[in-house]
């Protein structure tokens, strides 16, 4: 072996030993060898091995009451973590929320979550329904329990005999009792329908009129009450029937509170109290009706009238 070969062999041996030490140290640190090569002289790259997919967790799933009487309600509350899919009795829900339930009989509620690792976790809650105490009349149709009451109703009384509609040109048609501007409609046909409907009642009521949302009109629910004794026919009514026994409210976080019958998104409310008031009103009826829902105005929500029957 000549004198030039020995130094080269020694250098290569030293490089191999050094690289081996670096590889071992970084493996202990949780890094993996991404590349080994000899572009310059010797090259080693390290990278993270990659974290394992997070396992979905159910942090809480509870009911405020595990035993209720017939006609009463219970509130389910849940909070999850790292879940890619959350189902409450098979229905997708938000990672955190609550739901008011009114089961007719003892019912098991299942919260199931699935994470990125495809692992599945579930928890169950049983809400026992006990017979109502005392004698009660049998409910009619789809009634479930006693008629609810509203807190702090916001109603404006009017004389139905004074109602009239006025053409305001490009602004639309106004429904008024001579003292207040009650409704704006997009067309004369809609205005006549609104006139026929409102003449049957004596008060125009609101839920959520004091909400502070930027799009506050979307969070106001209207209803009409009082029987005027005046009969009127509303042609081609636009009404959606529902089963009042399926009605419930759901907390959707920053979006507000939803009134739903389980199949459609009926009304959005700004807060829980407004939602409970809306639920009380809706449970007194079985149809949600509209006038002007097909209007093409840029601010079309302003020209839609809703009522319940």
Buried (B, 14 or more C-beta within 10 A) or exposed (E): EEEEEEEEEEEEEEEEEEBEEEBEEBEEEEBEBEEEEEEEEEEBEBEEEEEEEBBBBBEEBEBEEEEBEBBBBBBBBBBBBBBBEBBBBEEEBBBBBBBBBBBEEEBEBEBBBBBEEEEEBEBEBEBEBEEBEEEEEEBEEEBBBEEBEBEEBBBEEBEBEEBEBEEEEEEBBBBBBEEEEBBBBBBEBBBBBBBBBBBBBBBBBBBBBEBEEEEEEBBBBBBBBBEBEBEBEBEEBBBEEBEBBEBBBBBBEEEBBBBBBEEEEBBBBBBBBBBBBBBBBBBBBBEBBBBBBEBEEEEEEBBBBBBBB
